[in-house]
Amino acid sequence: MKRAFGTAAIAAAFALGLSATANAQAPQQAPLAIPNPHYEVITLDIVINKPAADVWKRVGKYCDIGEWLQVPCMITSGQDGEVGAVRSIGNEILVAKTELSYTYTQPPRVGVPYQLYHGTMEARPVTPTTSRMIYTLVYDNSMLADDAARATDKQRRTTQFTRAIQNMKTLAEGGTLPPPAPRGGAPGAAPAGGRGN
């Protein structure tokens, strides 16, 4: 009985020590800048009648967005296709890449709530002669007024990037694009869907 009590006491002391250590090591976290984020996800997917490597070679360079989104693009910092490169569209930063994909984000701006906007493009092999282009957007739309405004914003982005992914298919399959439609919005808007467009 004495031994059982001693073992239990040691175990309890050990557990308390672990708990105290864990609490002592837990960093104090600052409050979230956006206290109640509402993350939205848009995933678009299209089959392309070309091998994934050929698709990526045709539309997967970081500034190829200029052609398939039909807006001017140039690399303003870093090297095209390398992590850390910045393109003129939305000042987007290339933050990750694989052989057939990349992920980008947009930087915070003064006086504008940060929406954590990220986009990922991937050419995924399906067969030796076909592939799928998958385009995923993730962003916080909690700063919009209400559910109706969020739904309108999501539909606008979905329409814009559906056109973009269809343009990728056209280009990757050897076609040409018609001239772009006139663009609305304020001069200097971020056409890649991050802010104001």
C-alpha positions as CSV (number, residue, x, y, z in Angstrom):
1,M,0.0,0.0,0.0
2,K,2.8,2.4,0.9
3,R,4.6,1.6,-2.3
4,A,1.4,2.1,-4.4
5,F,0.9,5.5,-2.7
6,G,4.5,6.4,-3.4
7,T,4.2,5.5,-7.1
8,A,1.0,7.5,-7.5
9,A,2.5,10.5,-5.8
10,I,5.5,10.4,-8.1
11,A,3.3,10.1,-11.2
12,A,1.2,13.0,-10.0
13,A,4.2,15.1,-9.3
14,F,5.6,14.2,-12.8
15,A,2.3,15.2,-14.5
16,L,2.2,18.5,-12.6
17,G,5.8,19.2,-13.6
18,L,5.0,18.5,-17.3
19,S,1.9,20.8,-17.1
20,A,3.9,23.6,-15.5
21,T,6.7,23.2,-18.0
22,A,4.2,23.3,-20.9
23,N,2.5,26.4,-19.5
24,A,5.8,28.1,-18.9
25,Q,6.9,27.5,-22.5
26,A,3.7,28.5,-24.1
27,P,4.3,31.9,-25.8
28,Q,1.9,34.7,-25.2
29,Q,0.1,35.4,-28.4
30,A,-1.0,38.8,-29.5
31,P,-4.7,39.1,-30.5
32,L,-5.6,38.5,-34.1
33,A,-5.5,41.7,-36.3
34,I,-8.8,40.5,-37.8
35,P,-10.6,39.1,-34.8
36,N,-13.3,37.1,-36.6
37,P,-12.0,36.0,-40.0
38,H,-14.3,34.4,-42.5
39,Y,-12.1,32.4,-44.9
40,E,-13.5,31.7,-48.3
41,V,-12.2,29.1,-50.7
42,I,-12.8,29.0,-54.5
43,T,-11.5,26.0,-56.4
44,L,-11.7,25.9,-60.2
45,D,-10.8,22.8,-62.2
46,I,-10.6,22.3,-66.0
47,V,-9.5,19.4,-68.2
48,I,-6.8,20.2,-70.8
49,N,-6.1,18.0,-73.7
50,K,-2.3,18.2,-73.3
51,P,0.2,16.5,-71.0
52,A,0.6,18.4,-67.7
53,A,4.3,19.2,-68.4
54,D,3.3,20.8,-71.8
55,V,0.5,22.8,-70.1
56,W,2.8,24.1,-67.4
57,K,5.5,25.0,-70.0
58,R,2.8,27.1,-71.9
59,V,0.9,28.8,-69.1
60,G,2.8,28.1,-65.8
61,K,5.5,30.8,-65.7
62,Y,4.9,33.4,-63.0
63,C,4.2,36.2,-65.4
64,D,2.2,34.1,-67.9
65,I,-0.8,35.5,-65.9
66,G,-0.4,38.6,-68.1
67,E,-1.5,36.5,-71.1
68,W,-4.3,34.4,-69.7
69,L,-5.7,37.1,-67.4
70,Q,-5.1,39.6,-70.2
71,V,-3.5,42.3,-68.1
72,P,0.1,43.6,-68.2
73,C,2.6,41.7,-66.0
74,M,6.3,42.2,-65.2
75,I,8.6,40.9,-62.5
76,T,9.4,43.8,-60.2
77,S,11.7,41.9,-57.8
78,G,13.5,38.6,-57.8
79,Q,13.7,36.1,-60.7
80,D,10.7,34.9,-62.6
81,G,9.6,31.5,-61.4
82,E,11.7,31.6,-58.2
83,V,10.3,31.7,-54.7
84,G,10.4,35.3,-53.6
85,A,9.7,36.8,-57.0
86,V,7.2,39.7,-57.1
87,R,5.0,40.4,-60.1
88,S,3.4,43.7,-60.8
89,I,-0.2,42.3,-60.6
90,G,-1.2,42.9,-57.0
91,N,2.4,43.0,-56.0
92,E,2.0,39.3,-55.6
93,I,4.8,37.3,-54.1
94,L,5.7,33.7,-55.2
95,V,5.8,31.9,-51.8
96,A,6.0,28.2,-52.9
97,K,6.4,26.1,-56.0
98,T,6.8,22.5,-57.3
99,E,7.6,21.2,-60.7
100,L,4.0,21.8,-61.9
101,S,2.5,24.3,-59.4
102,Y,3.0,27.5,-57.5
103,T,1.4,29.5,-54.7
104,Y,1.4,33.2,-54.3
105,T,0.1,35.8,-51.9
106,Q,-0.4,39.6,-51.7
107,P,1.2,41.9,-49.2
108,P,-0.6,43.9,-46.6
109,R,-1.4,47.5,-47.5
110,V,-1.6,50.6,-45.3
111,G,-5.1,51.3,-44.1
112,V,-6.6,48.1,-45.7
113,P,-7.6,45.1,-43.6
114,Y,-5.4,42.2,-44.5
115,Q,-7.4,39.5,-46.3
116,L,-4.7,36.7,-46.3
117,Y,-5.2,36.3,-50.1
118,H,-3.4,33.3,-51.5
119,G,-3.7,31.5,-54.9
120,T,-2.4,28.2,-56.0
121,M,-2.2,26.9,-59.6
122,E,-1.4,23.3,-60.4
123,A,-1.2,21.3,-63.6
124,R,-2.1,17.8,-62.6
125,P,-1.4,14.8,-64.9
126,V,-4.5,12.7,-65.7
127,T,-3.3,10.5,-68.6
128,P,-0.2,10.7,-70.8
129,T,-2.1,13.1,-73.1
130,T,-4.4,15.0,-70.7
131,S,-4.2,17.0,-67.5
132,R,-6.3,19.1,-65.2
133,M,-5.5,22.7,-64.3
134,I,-6.6,23.4,-60.7
135,Y,-6.7,26.9,-59.4
136,T,-7.5,27.5,-55.7
137,L,-8.1,30.9,-54.0
138,V,-8.2,31.3,-50.2
139,Y,-9.0,34.7,-48.6
140,D,-10.7,36.4,-45.7
141,N,-13.8,38.3,-46.6
142,S,-14.9,39.1,-43.0
143,M,-14.4,42.8,-43.7
144,L,-17.3,42.9,-46.1
145,A,-20.6,44.3,-44.9
146,D,-22.7,41.2,-44.8
147,D,-23.4,37.8,-46.4
148,A,-24.9,39.4,-49.5
149,A,-21.7,41.4,-50.1
150,R,-19.6,38.3,-49.5
151,A,-21.7,36.3,-52.0
152,T,-21.4,39.0,-54.6
153,D,-17.6,39.2,-54.1
154,K,-17.2,35.4,-54.3
155,Q,-19.3,35.4,-57.6
156,R,-17.2,38.2,-59.1
157,R,-13.9,36.3,-58.3
158,T,-15.3,33.0,-59.5
159,T,-16.4,34.6,-62.8
160,Q,-13.0,36.3,-63.2
161,F,-10.9,33.2,-62.6
162,T,-13.3,30.9,-64.5
163,R,-12.5,33.1,-67.6
164,A,-8.8,32.9,-66.7
165,I,-8.7,29.1,-66.4
166,Q,-10.7,28.8,-69.7
167,N,-8.0,31.0,-71.3
168,M,-5.3,28.7,-69.9
169,K,-7.0,25.8,-71.6
170,T,-7.3,27.6,-74.9
171,L,-3.6,28.7,-74.9
172,A,-2.3,25.3,-73.7
173,E,-4.2,23.5,-76.4
174,G,-2.7,25.8,-79.1
175,G,-5.5,28.3,-79.5
176,T,-5.5,32.1,-79.4
177,L,-7.5,34.4,-77.2
178,P,-9.9,37.1,-78.4
179,P,-9.0,40.6,-77.4
180,P,-9.8,41.3,-73.8
181,A,-13.0,42.9,-72.8
182,P,-12.8,46.5,-71.5
183,R,-11.9,46.5,-67.8
184,G,-13.9,48.6,-65.3
185,G,-12.8,49.7,-61.9
186,A,-10.5,52.3,-60.6
187,P,-7.1,52.9,-62.1
188,G,-4.4,50.9,-60.3
189,A,-6.8,48.2,-59.0
190,A,-5.3,44.8,-58.3
191,P,-6.6,42.8,-61.3
192,A,-5.7,39.4,-59.9
193,G,-8.6,39.5,-57.5
194,G,-6.9,40.5,-54.4
195,R,-8.2,44.0,-53.7
196,G,-10.7,46.1,-55.4
197,N,-11.2,43.9,-58.5
